């Protein structure tokens, strides 16, 4: 169809591939916003929920640790649970991005988005 235009046919293929990749990235971002991961600390006494995009959506605190004299311990446990949830979210996001890259035929280790 575009034989008379030299390399423009290849350029059209590349543009189409880029558009497809952009659409898949948008779909993956939407999916990551729906995936929930849970981080915890204190052997599960404090749990933080967040999306795979890293947005904190909830916090659960076991009532047994709600002692006024242990306020600093509770604060540390909350912070640890949030950090754990965010680390799990980042790992899940990286795993899903890598799956998408492999599905697109990109070489291993390519970081998405570019």
N, CA, C and O atoms as CSV, one atom per row, in Angstrom:
chain,resi,resn,atom,element,x,y,z
A,1,UNK,N,N,0.825,-1.196,0.000
A,1,UNK,CA,C,0.000,0.000,0.000
A,1,UNK,C,C,0.865,1.254,0.000
A,1,UNK,O,O,0.586,2.183,-0.758
A,2,UNK,N,N,1.903,1.308,0.824
A,2,UNK,CA,C,2.757,2.497,0.901
A,2,UNK,C,C,4.128,2.250,0.286
A,2,UNK,O,O,5.098,2.900,0.676
A,3,UNK,N,N,4.233,1.319,-0.673
A,3,UNK,CA,C,5.530,0.967,-1.239
A,3,UNK,C,C,6.195,2.149,-1.921
A,3,UNK,O,O,7.419,2.273,-1.872
A,4,UNK,N,N,5.442,3.001,-2.540
A,4,UNK,CA,C,6.017,4.135,-3.257
A,4,UNK,C,C,6.512,5.234,-2.338
A,4,UNK,O,O,7.111,6.201,-2.809
A,5,UNK,N,N,6.283,5.115,-1.059
A,5,UNK,CA,C,6.677,6.164,-0.121
A,5,UNK,C,C,7.959,5.824,0.637
A,5,UNK,O,O,8.278,6.488,1.623
A,6,UNK,N,N,8.688,4.820,0.205
A,6,UNK,CA,C,9.960,4.473,0.841
A,6,UNK,C,C,9.759,3.973,2.254
A,6,UNK,O,O,8.975,3.052,2.485
A,7,UNK,N,N,10.462,4.573,3.204
A,7,UNK,CA,C,10.434,4.139,4.598
A,7,UNK,C,C,9.226,4.612,5.376
A,7,UNK,O,O,9.115,4.314,6.566
A,8,UNK,N,N,8.319,5.337,4.751
A,8,UNK,CA,C,7.156,5.843,5.472
A,8,UNK,C,C,6.225,4.727,5.918
A,8,UNK,O,O,5.520,4.871,6.917
A,9,UNK,N,N,6.214,3.615,5.190
A,9,UNK,CA,C,5.399,2.477,5.601
A,9,UNK,C,C,5.876,1.938,6.943
A,9,UNK,O,O,5.070,1.601,7.811
A,10,UNK,N,N,7.196,1.860,7.102
A,10,UNK,CA,C,7.759,1.424,8.375
A,10,UNK,C,C,7.440,2.434,9.473
A,10,UNK,O,O,7.168,2.056,10.612
A,11,UNK,N,N,7.474,3.690,9.132
A,11,UNK,CA,C,7.162,4.742,10.112
A,11,UNK,C,C,5.708,4.619,10.553
A,11,UNK,O,O,5.400,4.798,11.731
A,12,UNK,N,N,4.818,4.317,9.619
A,12,UNK,CA,C,3.405,4.151,9.959
A,12,UNK,C,C,3.232,2.965,10.901
A,12,UNK,O,O,2.432,3.028,11.834
A,13,UNK,N,N,3.979,1.877,10.666
A,13,UNK,CA,C,3.921,0.719,11.558
A,13,UNK,C,C,4.418,1.094,12.948
A,13,UNK,O,O,3.827,0.703,13.955
A,14,UNK,N,N,5.502,1.851,12.995
A,14,UNK,CA,C,6.055,2.260,14.288
A,14,UNK,C,C,5.076,3.154,15.039
A,14,UNK,O,O,4.921,3.020,16.253
A,15,UNK,N,N,4.425,4.052,14.339
A,15,UNK,CA,C,3.452,4.943,14.974
A,15,UNK,C,C,2.266,4.138,15.499
A,15,UNK,O,O,1.768,4.406,16.592
A,16,UNK,N,N,1.818,3.163,14.729
A,16,UNK,CA,C,0.716,2.311,15.163
A,16,UNK,C,C,1.126,1.523,16.403
A,16,UNK,O,O,0.353,1.409,17.355
A,17,UNK,N,N,2.341,0.980,16.391
A,17,UNK,CA,C,2.834,0.221,17.546
A,17,UNK,C,C,2.920,1.125,18.775
A,17,UNK,O,O,2.585,0.699,19.880
A,18,UNK,N,N,3.365,2.364,18.591
A,18,UNK,CA,C,3.458,3.308,19.713
A,18,UNK,C,C,2.069,3.626,20.264
A,18,UNK,O,O,1.886,3.715,21.478
A,19,UNK,N,N,1.099,3.794,19.380
A,19,UNK,CA,C,-0.270,4.053,19.819
A,19,UNK,C,C,-0.836,2.860,20.583
A,19,UNK,O,O,-1.511,3.027,21.598
A,20,UNK,N,N,-0.555,1.653,20.086
A,20,UNK,CA,C,-1.009,0.440,20.773
A,20,UNK,C,C,-0.387,0.349,22.167
A,20,UNK,O,O,-1.068,0.019,23.138
A,21,UNK,N,N,0.906,0.643,22.256
A,21,UNK,CA,C,1.593,0.585,23.537
A,21,UNK,C,C,1.018,1.623,24.495
A,21,UNK,O,O,0.838,1.345,25.681
A,22,UNK,N,N,0.735,2.797,23.990
A,22,UNK,CA,C,0.159,3.854,24.826
A,22,UNK,C,C,-1.213,3.425,25.360
A,22,UNK,O,O,-1.527,3.663,26.527
A,23,UNK,N,N,-2.010,2.808,24.528
A,23,UNK,CA,C,-3.328,2.334,24.958
A,23,UNK,C,C,-3.187,1.241,26.014
A,23,UNK,O,O,-3.933,1.225,26.993
A,24,UNK,N,N,-2.232,0.323,25.820
A,24,UNK,CA,C,-2.011,-0.739,26.801
A,24,UNK,C,C,-1.496,-0.167,28.121
A,24,UNK,O,O,-1.865,-0.651,29.191
A,25,UNK,N,N,-0.658,0.846,28.052
A,25,UNK,CA,C,-0.161,1.490,29.275
A,25,UNK,C,C,-1.310,2.134,30.040
A,25,UNK,O,O,-1.381,2.017,31.263
A,26,UNK,N,N,-2.199,2.806,29.342
A,26,UNK,CA,C,-3.346,3.437,29.992
A,26,UNK,C,C,-4.232,2.386,30.642
A,26,UNK,O,O,-4.727,2.584,31.752
A,27,UNK,N,N,-4.432,1.272,29.954
A,27,UNK,CA,C,-5.241,0.184,30.509
A,27,UNK,C,C,-4.575,-0.402,31.758
A,27,UNK,O,O,-5.245,-0.689,32.749
A,28,UNK,N,N,-3.256,-0.574,31.700
A,28,UNK,CA,C,-2.527,-1.114,32.843
A,28,UNK,C,C,-2.608,-0.164,34.034
A,28,UNK,O,O,-2.770,-0.612,35.169
A,29,UNK,N,N,-2.498,1.137,33.789
A,29,UNK,CA,C,-2.604,2.111,34.875
A,29,UNK,C,C,-3.974,2.034,35.540
A,29,UNK,O,O,-4.084,2.132,36.762
A,30,UNK,N,N,-5.010,1.860,34.736
A,30,UNK,CA,C,-6.356,1.694,35.294
A,30,UNK,C,C,-6.450,0.422,36.132
A,30,UNK,O,O,-7.042,0.415,37.211
A,31,UNK,N,N,-5.853,-0.656,35.615
A,31,UNK,CA,C,-5.861,-1.921,36.358
A,31,UNK,C,C,-5.119,-1.786,37.681
A,31,UNK,O,O,-5.583,-2.288,38.704
A,32,UNK,N,N,-3.977,-1.117,37.671
A,32,UNK,CA,C,-3.185,-0.944,38.889
A,32,UNK,C,C,-3.937,-0.124,39.932
A,32,UNK,O,O,-3.731,-0.304,41.132
A,33,UNK,N,N,-4.798,0.766,39.483
A,33,UNK,CA,C,-5.584,1.571,40.423
A,33,UNK,C,C,-6.632,0.719,41.140
A,33,UNK,O,O,-7.125,1.100,42.201
A,34,UNK,N,N,-6.972,-0.437,40.557
A,34,UNK,CA,C,-7.978,-1.319,41.166
A,34,UNK,C,C,-7.363,-2.443,42.000
A,34,UNK,O,O,-8.053,-3.051,42.819
A,35,UNK,N,N,-6.080,-2.724,41.803
A,35,UNK,CA,C,-5.411,-3.788,42.554
A,35,UNK,C,C,-5.100,-3.280,43.959
A,35,UNK,O,O,-4.555,-2.188,44.121
A,36,UNK,N,N,-5.445,-4.067,44.971
A,36,UNK,CA,C,-5.205,-3.674,46.359
A,36,UNK,C,C,-4.135,-4.579,46.958
A,36,UNK,O,O,-4.199,-5.802,46.835
A,37,UNK,N,N,-3.151,-3.960,47.609
A,37,UNK,CA,C,-2.135,-4.710,48.341
A,37,UNK,C,C,-2.226,-4.297,49.805
A,37,UNK,O,O,-2.692,-3.204,50.129
A,38,UNK,N,N,-1.773,-5.189,50.684
A,38,UNK,CA,C,-1.842,-4.904,52.118
A,38,UNK,C,C,-0.454,-5.010,52.712
A,38,UNK,O,O,0.239,-6.012,52.541
A,39,UNK,N,N,-0.061,-3.960,53.413
A,39,UNK,CA,C,1.192,-3.970,54.158
A,39,UNK,C,C,0.858,-4.083,55.628
A,39,UNK,O,O,-0.202,-3.637,56.068
A,40,UNK,N,N,1.767,-4.682,56.394
A,40,UNK,CA,C,1.470,-4.827,57.814
A,40,UNK,C,C,2.723,-4.670,58.649
A,40,UNK,O,O,3.848,-4.750,58.156
A,41,UNK,N,N,2.491,-4.445,59.916
A,41,UNK,CA,C,3.572,-4.373,60.888
A,41,UNK,C,C,3.058,-4.890,62.216
A,41,UNK,O,O,1.855,-5.073,62.404
A,42,UNK,N,N,3.986,-5.124,63.138
A,42,UNK,CA,C,3.578,-5.623,64.454
A,42,UNK,C,C,2.868,-6.949,64.364
A,42,UNK,O,O,1.879,-7.174,65.061
A,43,UNK,N,N,3.366,-7.845,63.502
A,43,UNK,CA,C,2.758,-9.169,63.315
A,43,UNK,C,C,1.276,-9.068,62.962
A,43,UNK,O,O,0.471,-9.889,63.402
A,44,UNK,N,N,0.918,-8.061,62.167
A,44,UNK,CA,C,-0.455,-7.919,61.705
A,44,UNK,C,C,-1.334,-7.045,62.577
A,44,UNK,O,O,-2.525,-6.900,62.302
A,45,UNK,N,N,-0.767,-6.459,63.626
A,45,UNK,CA,C,-1.576,-5.591,64.489
A,45,UNK,C,C,-1.975,-4.299,63.784
A,45,UNK,O,O,-3.014,-3.713,64.086
A,46,UNK,N,N,-1.145,-3.863,62.849
A,46,UNK,CA,C,-1.456,-2.677,62.048
A,46,UNK,C,C,-1.336,-3.081,60.586
A,46,UNK,O,O,-0.330,-3.652,60.165
A,47,UNK,N,N,-2.388,-2.772,59.814
A,47,UNK,CA,C,-2.411,-3.088,58.382
A,47,UNK,C,C,-2.794,-1.842,57.601
A,47,UNK,O,O,-3.703,-1.098,57.973
A,48,UNK,N,N,-2.074,-1.641,56.512
A,48,UNK,CA,C,-2.385,-0.529,55.613
A,48,UNK,C,C,-2.732,-1.108,54.249
A,48,UNK,O,O,-2.037,-1.990,53.745
A,49,UNK,N,N,-3.808,-0.607,53.654
A,49,UNK,CA,C,-4.220,-1.013,52.310
A,49,UNK,C,C,-3.885,0.115,51.353
A,49,UNK,O,O,-4.062,1.292,51.667
A,50,UNK,N,N,-3.394,-0.269,50.170
A,50,UNK,CA,C,-3.190,0.731,49.131
A,50,UNK,C,C,-3.343,0.082,47.768
A,50,UNK,O,O,-3.291,-1.140,47.631
A,51,UNK,N,N,-3.531,0.917,46.775
A,51,UNK,CA,C,-3.609,0.417,45.406
A,51,UNK,C,C,-2.197,0.102,44.933
A,51,UNK,O,O,-1.217,0.529,45.544
A,52,UNK,N,N,-2.102,-0.643,43.848
A,52,UNK,CA,C,-0.789,-0.954,43.286
A,52,UNK,C,C,-0.124,0.299,42.722
A,52,UNK,O,O,1.048,0.258,42.348
A,53,UNK,N,N,-0.847,1.398,42.658
A,53,UNK,CA,C,-0.255,2.673,42.259
A,53,UNK,C,C,0.303,3.421,43.467
A,53,UNK,O,O,0.912,4.479,43.311
A,54,UNK,N,N,0.099,2.877,44.679
A,54,UNK,CA,C,0.667,3.468,45.883
A,54,UNK,C,C,-0.253,4.384,46.665
A,54,UNK,O,O,0.185,5.010,47.631
A,55,UNK,N,N,-1.513,4.479,46.278
A,55,UNK,CA,C,-2.469,5.337,46.991
A,55,UNK,C,C,-3.018,4.589,48.206
A,55,UNK,O,O,-3.622,3.526,48.063
A,56,UNK,N,N,-2.807,5.143,49.398
A,56,UNK,CA,C,-3.296,4.525,50.627
A,56,UNK,C,C,-4.822,4.643,50.654
A,56,UNK,O,O,-5.374,5.731,50.491
A,57,UNK,N,N,-5.498,3.497,50.865
A,57,UNK,CA,C,-6.961,3.490,50.862
A,57,UNK,C,C,-7.572,3.087,52.195
A,57,UNK,O,O,-8.778,3.236,52.392
A,58,UNK,N,N,-6.758,2.581,53.108
A,58,UNK,CA,C,-7.325,2.184,54.391
A,58,UNK,C,C,-6.257,1.825,55.403
A,58,UNK,O,O,-5.108,1.557,55.054
A,59,UNK,N,N,-6.658,1.827,56.657
A,59,UNK,CA,C,-5.763,1.505,57.756
A,59,UNK,C,C,-6.562,0.752,58.808
A,59,UNK,O,O,-7.648,1.189,59.188
A,60,UNK,N,N,-6.040,-0.372,59.284
A,60,UNK,CA,C,-6.695,-1.160,60.323
A,60,UNK,C,C,-5.735,-1.266,61.508
A,60,UNK,O,O,-4.560,-1.592,61.343
A,61,UNK,N,N,-6.257,-0.985,62.707
A,61,UNK,CA,C,-5.448,-1.056,63.911
A,61,UNK,C,C,-6.153,-1.968,64.906
A,61,UNK,O,O,-7.310,-1.740,65.257
A,62,UNK,N,N,-5.452,-2.996,65.354
A,62,UNK,CA,C,-6.005,-3.910,66.346
A,62,UNK,C,C,-6.215,-3.135,67.649
A,62,UNK,O,O,-5.310,-2.443,68.115
A,63,UNK,N,N,-7.385,-3.250,68.223
A,63,UNK,CA,C,-7.742,-2.496,69.432
A,63,UNK,C,C,-6.833,-2.811,70.616
A,63,UNK,O,O,-6.708,-1.992,71.527
A,64,UNK,N,N,-6.212,-3.955,70.621
A,64,UNK,CA,C,-5.366,-4.337,71.751
A,64,UNK,C,C,-4.146,-3.439,71.922
A,64,UNK,O,O,-3.536,-3.427,72.992
A,65,UNK,N,N,-3.781,-2.690,70.887
A,65,UNK,CA,C,-2.597,-1.832,71.016
A,65,UNK,C,C,-2.957,-0.360,71.229
A,65,UNK,O,O,-2.085,0.507,71.180
A,66,UNK,N,N,-4.218,-0.086,71.460
A,66,UNK,CA,C,-4.643,1.295,71.681
A,66,UNK,C,C,-4.495,1.662,73.169
A,66,UNK,O,O,-5.478,1.830,73.891
A,67,UNK,N,N,-3.253,1.777,73.585
A,67,UNK,CA,C,-2.923,2.138,74.958
A,67,UNK,C,C,-2.238,3.494,74.909
A,67,UNK,O,O,-1.213,3.637,74.243
A,68,UNK,N,N,-2.783,4.497,75.604
A,68,UNK,CA,C,-2.211,5.850,75.529
A,68,UNK,C,C,-0.700,5.914,75.784
A,68,UNK,O,O,-0.004,6.703,75.146
A,69,UNK,N,N,-0.195,5.107,76.693
A,69,UNK,CA,C,1.236,5.164,76.991
A,69,UNK,C,C,2.089,4.576,75.857
A,69,UNK,O,O,3.308,4.744,75.851
A,70,UNK,N,N,1.451,3.887,74.895
A,70,UNK,CA,C,2.160,3.274,73.773
A,70,UNK,C,C,1.968,4.070,72.476
A,70,UNK,O,O,2.108,3.514,71.386
A,71,UNK,N,N,1.657,5.339,72.584
A,71,UNK,CA,C,1.375,6.185,71.428
A,71,UNK,C,C,2.524,6.160,70.411
A,71,UNK,O,O,2.278,6.005,69.215
A,72,UNK,N,N,3.748,6.308,70.858
A,72,UNK,CA,C,4.888,6.336,69.934
A,72,UNK,C,C,5.074,4.991,69.233
A,72,UNK,O,O,5.425,4.947,68.054
A,73,UNK,N,N,4.842,3.907,69.948
A,73,UNK,CA,C,4.945,2.584,69.336
A,73,UNK,C,C,3.893,2.447,68.241
A,73,UNK,O,O,4.186,1.952,67.152
A,74,UNK,N,N,2.682,2.880,68.528
A,74,UNK,CA,C,1.608,2.814,67.538
A,74,UNK,C,C,1.950,3.648,66.300
A,74,UNK,O,O,1.741,3.205,65.171
A,75,UNK,N,N,2.471,4.844,66.515
A,75,UNK,CA,C,2.863,5.690,65.388
A,75,UNK,C,C,3.919,4.997,64.528
A,75,UNK,O,O,3.848,5.042,63.300
A,76,UNK,N,N,4.898,4.357,65.172
A,76,UNK,CA,C,5.937,3.638,64.432
A,76,UNK,C,C,5.346,2.462,63.654
A,76,UNK,O,O,5.736,2.204,62.515
A,77,UNK,N,N,4.411,1.758,64.269
A,77,UNK,CA,C,3.775,0.623,63.591
A,77,UNK,C,C,2.960,1.084,62.383
A,77,UNK,O,O,2.961,0.432,61.339
A,78,UNK,N,N,2.270,2.201,62.532
A,78,UNK,CA,C,1.490,2.743,61.407
A,78,UNK,C,C,2.425,3.110,60.264
A,78,UNK,O,O,2.176,2.754,59.113
A,79,UNK,N,N,3.487,3.812,60.578
A,79,UNK,CA,C,4.444,4.212,59.551
A,79,UNK,C,C,5.046,2.983,58.869
A,79,UNK,O,O,5.191,2.962,57.647
A,80,UNK,N,N,5.394,1.972,59.642
A,80,UNK,CA,C,5.972,0.752,59.063
A,80,UNK,C,C,4.972,0.043,58.158
A,80,UNK,O,O,5.348,-0.454,57.097
A,81,UNK,N,N,3.713,-0.011,58.560
A,81,UNK,CA,C,2.691,-0.662,57.733
A,81,UNK,C,C,2.477,0.090,56.427
A,81,UNK,O,O,2.324,-0.524,55.371
A,82,UNK,N,N,2.467,1.403,56.495
A,82,UNK,CA,C,2.294,2.209,55.286
A,82,UNK,C,C,3.481,2.003,54.342
A,82,UNK,O,O,3.294,1.830,53.138
A,83,UNK,N,N,4.678,2.021,54.877
A,83,UNK,CA,C,5.863,1.799,54.040
A,83,UNK,C,C,5.840,0.402,53.415
A,83,UNK,O,O,6.200,0.234,52.250
A,84,UNK,N,N,5.418,-0.591,54.187
A,84,UNK,CA,C,5.328,-1.953,53.670
A,84,UNK,C,C,4.304,-2.021,52.538
A,84,UNK,O,O,4.559,-2.645,51.508
A,85,UNK,N,N,3.152,-1.384,52.724
A,85,UNK,CA,C,2.120,-1.374,51.678
A,85,UNK,C,C,2.639,-0.694,50.420
A,85,UNK,O,O,2.407,-1.181,49.313
A,86,UNK,N,N,3.334,0.420,50.576
A,86,UNK,CA,C,3.855,1.127,49.411
A,86,UNK,C,C,4.933,0.315,48.699
A,86,UNK,O,O,5.003,0.327,47.470
A,87,UNK,N,N,5.775,-0.391,49.457
A,87,UNK,CA,C,6.794,-1.237,48.839
A,87,UNK,C,C,6.147,-2.378,48.066
A,87,UNK,O,O,6.583,-2.714,46.965
A,88,UNK,N,N,5.104,-2.976,48.645
A,88,UNK,CA,C,4.391,-4.052,47.952
A,88,UNK,C,C,3.704,-3.519,46.697
A,88,UNK,O,O,3.656,-4.200,45.673
A,89,UNK,N,N,3.174,-2.304,46.781
A,89,UNK,CA,C,2.525,-1.692,45.615
A,89,UNK,C,C,3.541,-1.459,44.503
A,89,UNK,O,O,3.266,-1.735,43.335
A,90,UNK,N,N,4.712,-0.952,44.867
A,90,UNK,CA,C,5.749,-0.699,43.867
A,90,UNK,C,C,6.196,-1.996,43.202
A,90,UNK,O,O,6.418,-2.038,41.992
A,91,UNK,N,N,6.324,-3.045,43.994
A,91,UNK,CA,C,6.726,-4.347,43.448
A,91,UNK,C,C,5.660,-4.896,42.510
A,91,UNK,O,O,5.975,-5.412,41.438
A,92,UNK,N,N,4.410,-4.786,42.912
A,92,UNK,CA,C,3.314,-5.284,42.067
A,92,UNK,C,C,3.261,-4.507,40.762
A,92,UNK,O,O,3.080,-5.090,39.693
A,93,UNK,N,N,3.419,-3.198,40.848
A,93,UNK,CA,C,3.405,-2.355,39.659
A,93,UNK,C,C,4.549,-2.737,38.719
A,93,UNK,O,O,4.345,-2.853,37.511
A,94,UNK,N,N,5.749,-2.933,39.267
A,94,UNK,CA,C,6.902,-3.311,38.445
A,94,UNK,C,C,6.678,-4.664,37.778
A,94,UNK,O,O,7.030,-4.852,36.613
A,95,UNK,N,N,6.096,-5.601,38.513
A,95,UNK,CA,C,5.815,-6.926,37.957
A,95,UNK,C,C,4.838,-6.829,36.792
A,95,UNK,O,O,5.041,-7.450,35.748
A,96,UNK,N,N,3.776,-6.047,36.977
A,96,UNK,CA,C,2.778,-5.901,35.912
A,96,UNK,C,C,3.360,-5.172,34.702
A,96,UNK,O,O,3.044,-5.520,33.565
A,97,UNK,N,N,4.195,-4.179,34.930
A,97,UNK,CA,C,4.834,-3.452,33.820
A,97,UNK,C,C,5.737,-4.405,33.035
A,97,UNK,O,O,5.754,-4.373,31.805
A,98,UNK,N,N,6.488,-5.253,33.745
A,98,UNK,CA,C,7.373,-6.193,33.079
A,98,UNK,C,C,6.584,-7.198,32.252
A,98,UNK,O,O,6.991,-7.552,31.145
A,99,UNK,N,N,5.450,-7.661,32.789
A,99,UNK,CA,C,4.595,-8.575,32.028
A,99,UNK,C,C,4.133,-7.912,30.737
A,99,UNK,O,O,4.122,-8.536,29.676
A,100,UNK,N,N,3.751,-6.639,30.839
A,100,UNK,CA,C,3.288,-5.933,29.660
A,100,UNK,C,C,4.421,-5.780,28.651
A,100,UNK,O,O,4.212,-5.965,27.452
A,101,UNK,N,N,5.616,-5.445,29.126
A,101,UNK,CA,C,6.759,-5.284,28.232
A,101,UNK,C,C,7.051,-6.588,27.492
A,101,UNK,O,O,7.312,-6.582,26.289
A,102,UNK,N,N,7.004,-7.701,28.216
A,102,UNK,CA,C,7.233,-8.998,27.584
A,102,UNK,C,C,6.152,-9.303,26.564
A,102,UNK,O,O,6.430,-9.859,25.501
A,103,UNK,N,N,4.914,-8.938,26.887
A,103,UNK,CA,C,3.808,-9.157,25.973
A,103,UNK,C,C,3.935,-8.340,24.696
A,103,UNK,O,O,3.412,-8.726,23.651
A,104,UNK,N,N,4.629,-7.215,24.782
A,104,UNK,CA,C,4.842,-6.374,23.615
A,104,UNK,C,C,6.087,-6.782,22.833
A,104,UNK,O,O,6.399,-6.206,21.791
A,105,UNK,N,N,6.798,-7.793,23.360
A,105,UNK,CA,C,7.997,-8.255,22.667
A,105,UNK,C,C,9.221,-7.408,22.935
A,105,UNK,O,O,10.203,-7.481,22.196
A,106,UNK,N,N,9.174,-6.598,23.992
A,106,UNK,CA,C,10.329,-5.776,24.337
A,106,UNK,C,C,11.358,-6.634,25.061
A,106,UNK,O,O,10.999,-7.619,25.705
A,107,UNK,N,N,12.633,-6.272,24.963
A,107,UNK,CA,C,13.662,-7.083,25.607
A,107,UNK,C,C,13.530,-7.049,27.140
A,107,UNK,O,O,13.036,-6.072,27.704
A,108,UNK,N,N,13.976,-8.123,27.802
A,108,UNK,CA,C,13.923,-8.163,29.270
A,108,UNK,C,C,14.683,-6.991,29.881
A,108,UNK,O,O,15.726,-6.578,29.376
A,109,UNK,N,N,14.145,-6.468,30.969
A,109,UNK,CA,C,14.801,-5.370,31.671
A,109,UNK,C,C,14.396,-3.992,31.206
A,109,UNK,O,O,14.817,-3.003,31.805
A,110,UNK,N,N,13.592,-3.887,30.155
A,110,UNK,CA,C,13.129,-2.585,29.692
A,110,UNK,C,C,12.190,-2.016,30.736
A,110,UNK,O,O,11.262,-2.692,31.180
A,111,UNK,N,N,12.425,-0.791,31.121
A,111,UNK,CA,C,11.587,-0.143,32.150
A,111,UNK,C,C,10.458,0.611,31.470
A,111,UNK,O,O,10.688,1.395,30.549
A,112,UNK,N,N,9.237,0.367,31.930
A,112,UNK,CA,C,8.064,1.096,31.439
A,112,UNK,C,C,7.496,1.905,32.572
A,112,UNK,O,O,7.568,1.446,33.712
A,113,UNK,N,N,6.947,3.052,32.355
A,113,UNK,CA,C,7.032,3.810,31.105
A,113,UNK,C,C,8.432,4.306,30.875
A,113,UNK,O,O,9.224,4.432,31.808
A,114,UNK,N,N,8.736,4.590,29.612
A,114,UNK,CA,C,10.095,4.932,29.210
A,114,UNK,C,C,10.599,6.143,29.890
A,114,UNK,O,O,11.734,6.557,29.653
